[in-house]
Amino acid sequence: FQACTRLRHTIDEALAQRRTTETDHGDLLSMLLSARDTDGRGLTDTEISDQAVTFLMGGAETVGCTLSWALHTLTQHTGLEKRLHQEVDTVLAGRRPTHADLPRLTLTRQVVDETLRHYPPAWMVTRTVTTDTEINDHPVKAGTTVVYSPYLIHHRPDLHPEPSHYDPDRWAPERPQPPRQAFVPFGTGARKCIGEQFGLIETTLALATITSHWHLRPLPDAAHVRPKLVATLIPRGLR
């Protein structure tokens, strides 16, 4: 509760300061302040604050979880880790990665995709049924809340062969890819996460940046790492 209160206070202070000037800072708050609907109405302070919190949590915690799982899993697959470092060192040659490097960071992106398949941060998602329908011959009325799990979908052997095997090469272009609805770390349909491409790019570039500088290892006395089911699928015990 204290952390949430402090976060809201920080955002509200920044927002109040921005309200005193019309300067465009080229950032999230400036975009939210300048946004207008078809009637010319702008967002209220409460709406802007809500959006800022959503962007922060949706774009930070999920990426942090994915990177943590990726880096941890790489330590358990030394051959794969070596290949990744070779790719990053070859493509970047010691410099920072940019958007232009993404087409050549193929294995790096495959590691991100396989981590999202194996450990999707949004492990459980809800949807509201908009019209009467059926699911496997079960009638579902409009207005019903349906819960589905990307984690379970990603571990179905009929959709992903050997689902418990961590294999980034399954995402190589020459390999047969699963059906579109079989890989849903960002959800699907009209309510699919609007930050999908941003998140994939951010995570890929972050993984390349980290592995270009360091070889990470878990602490010798670290507890057994296992998934913890909270709002996101975090690696419990990872140090």
C-alpha positions in Angstrom: 0.0 0.0 0.0 2.8 2.4 0.9 4.6 1.7 -2.4 1.5 2.3 -4.4 0.8 5.5 -2.5 4.3 6.7 -3.1 4.2 5.8 -6.8 0.9 7.7 -7.3 2.2 10.7 -5.4 5.3 10.8 -7.6 3.3 10.6 -10.8 0.8 13.2 -9.6 3.6 15.6 -8.7 5.2 15.2 -12.2 1.8 15.7 -13.8 1.1 18.9 -11.8 4.4 20.3 -12.8 3.8 19.5 -16.5 0.3 21.2 -16.3 2.1 24.5 -15.7 3.8 24.6 -19.1 3.0 23.6 -22.7 6.5 22.3 -23.4 6.5 19.0 -25.3 9.2 16.8 -23.6 8.7 14.0 -26.2 7.8 11.5 -23.5 4.9 9.5 -22.2 3.4 12.3 -20.0 3.6 14.8 -22.8 1.8 12.4 -25.2 -0.9 11.7 -22.6 -1.4 15.4 -21.9 -1.7 16.3 -25.6 -4.1 13.3 -26.4 -7.6 14.3 -27.5 -10.6 12.2 -28.4 -12.8 12.9 -31.5 -14.7 15.6 -29.5 -11.5 17.4 -28.6 -11.6 16.3 -24.9 -8.4 15.6 -23.2 -7.6 13.1 -20.4 -8.3 14.0 -16.8 -5.4 13.8 -14.2 -6.8 10.6 -12.8 -7.0 9.0 -16.3 -3.4 10.1 -17.0 -2.2 8.8 -13.7 -3.9 5.5 -14.3 -2.3 5.2 -17.8 1.1 6.0 -16.5 0.9 3.3 -13.8 -0.3 0.8 -16.4 2.6 1.6 -18.7 5.1 1.4 -15.9 3.9 -2.0 -14.5 3.0 -3.5 -17.9 6.3 -2.4 -19.5 8.7 -2.9 -16.6 7.7 -5.9 -14.5 6.9 -8.2 -17.4 10.1 -7.3 -19.2 12.1 -7.8 -15.9 10.5 -11.2 -15.4 11.3 -12.3 -19.0 14.9 -11.2 -18.8 15.3 -12.9 -15.4 14.0 -16.2 -16.7 16.1 -15.9 -19.9 19.3 -15.2 -18.1 18.7 -17.9 -15.5 17.8 -20.5 -18.2 20.9 -19.7 -20.2 23.1 -20.7 -17.3 21.5 -24.2 -17.5 22.3 -24.5 -21.2 26.0 -23.7 -21.6 26.0 -24.5 -25.4 23.1 -22.2 -26.0 24.6 -19.5 -23.8 27.9 -19.7 -25.8 26.0 -19.4 -29.1 24.2 -16.3 -27.8 27.3 -14.6 -26.7 29.0 -15.3 -30.1 26.0 -13.8 -31.9 26.0 -10.7 -29.7 29.7 -10.2 -29.9 29.7 -10.6 -33.7 26.8 -8.3 -34.3 27.6 -5.5 -31.8 31.4 -5.7 -31.8 31.4 -3.9 -28.4 28.9 -1.2 -29.1 25.4 -0.7 -27.9 22.6 -2.4 -29.8 20.1 -0.4 -31.8 16.9 -1.0 -33.6 18.8 -1.5 -36.8 20.6 -4.6 -35.2 17.4 -6.5 -34.6 17.4 -8.4 -38.0 20.8 -9.9 -37.1 20.1 -10.7 -33.5 18.1 -13.8 -34.6 19.1 -16.2 -31.8 18.7 -13.4 -29.2 15.1 -12.9 -30.4 14.5 -16.7 -30.4 15.7 -16.9 -26.8 13.1 -14.2 -25.9 10.3 -16.0 -27.8 11.2 -19.3 -26.1 11.3 -17.7 -22.7 7.9 -16.2 -23.3 6.6 -19.6 -24.3 8.1 -21.4 -21.3 7.5 -18.7 -18.7 4.9 -16.2 -20.0 4.7 -13.3 -17.5 1.0 -13.0 -17.9 0.3 -16.6 -17.0 -3.4 -16.1 -16.6 -5.7 -13.8 -18.6 -9.4 -12.9 -18.5 -11.8 -12.0 -21.2 -15.4 -10.9 -21.2 -17.7 -12.7 -23.6 -19.4 -10.1 -25.8 -22.1 -12.3 -27.4 -23.7 -15.7 -26.6 -21.5 -18.4 -27.9 -20.2 -22.0 -27.2 -16.9 -23.3 -26.1 -16.5 -27.0 -26.7 -20.2 -27.4 -26.8 -20.7 -25.5 -23.5 -23.0 -22.5 -23.9 -21.4 -19.3 -22.7 -23.6 -16.2 -22.2 -22.6 -12.7 -23.1 -21.1 -10.9 -20.1 -19.5 -14.0 -18.7 -15.9 -13.7 -17.6 -13.7 -16.4 -19.2 -10.2 -17.3 -17.7 -7.5 -18.8 -19.9 -3.8 -19.5 -19.3 -1.1 -18.8 -21.8 1.2 -21.0 -19.7 -1.0 -24.0 -20.2 -1.5 -23.3 -23.9 2.3 -23.0 -24.4 2.8 -26.4 -22.7 0.4 -28.4 -24.8 2.3 -31.1 -26.6 -0.1 -31.1 -29.6 0.8 -27.4 -30.2 4.4 -27.4 -29.1 6.4 -30.6 -29.4 8.3 -31.5 -26.3 6.9 -28.5 -24.5 9.0 -29.0 -21.3 12.2 -28.8 -23.4 13.6 -25.3 -23.6 14.6 -24.9 -27.3 14.9 -21.5 -28.8 15.7 -23.1 -32.2 12.0 -24.1 -32.4 11.5 -20.5 -33.5 14.0 -20.6 -36.3 12.5 -19.4 -39.6 13.1 -22.8 -41.3 11.3 -24.7 -38.6 7.5 -25.2 -38.8 5.7 -22.6 -36.6 2.8 -23.3 -34.3 -0.7 -22.0 -35.1 -1.2 -18.3 -34.5 -3.4 -18.9 -31.4 -0.9 -21.3 -29.9 1.6 -18.6 -28.8 -0.2 -15.9 -26.9 2.2 -14.3 -24.4 0.6 -10.9 -25.2 -3.0 -12.2 -25.5 -4.9 -12.2 -28.7 -7.8 -10.6 -30.5 -9.1 -7.1 -30.1 -7.8 -6.9 -26.5 -4.3 -8.0 -27.4 -1.6 -6.1 -25.5 -0.9 -2.8 -27.4 2.7 -3.0 -26.3 3.6 -6.3 -27.9 6.1 -5.1 -30.5 7.6 -2.5 -28.1 8.0 -5.2 -25.4 9.6 -7.7 -27.8 12.0 -5.0 -29.1 12.8 -3.8 -25.6 13.5 -7.2 -24.2 15.6 -8.3 -27.2 17.8 -5.2 -27.1 18.1 -5.5 -23.3 19.1 -9.1 -23.4 21.7 -8.3 -26.1 23.0 -5.4 -24.0 23.4 -7.4 -20.8 25.0 -10.5 -22.5 27.4 -8.2 -24.4 28.9 -7.1 -21.0 28.5 -10.0 -18.6 28.3 -13.7 -18.0 25.8 -14.1 -15.2 25.7 -16.9 -12.7 23.3 -17.7 -9.8 24.8 -17.4 -6.3 26.1 -20.8 -5.1 23.8 -20.7 -2.0 20.7 -19.6 -4.0 17.5 -21.4 -3.2 16.0 -23.7 -5.9 14.5 -21.4 -8.5 10.8 -22.1 -9.3 7.9 -20.1 -10.7 5.8 -18.1 -8.3 2.2 -17.4 -9.3 1.5 -13.8 -8.5 0.3 -11.1 -10.9 3.2 -12.2 -13.1 5.1 -15.5 -13.3 8.3 -14.5 -11.3 11.3 -16.7 -10.7 11.2 -17.2 -6.9 14.5 -17.8 -5.3 16.6 -16.3 -8.1 19.7 -14.5 -6.9 
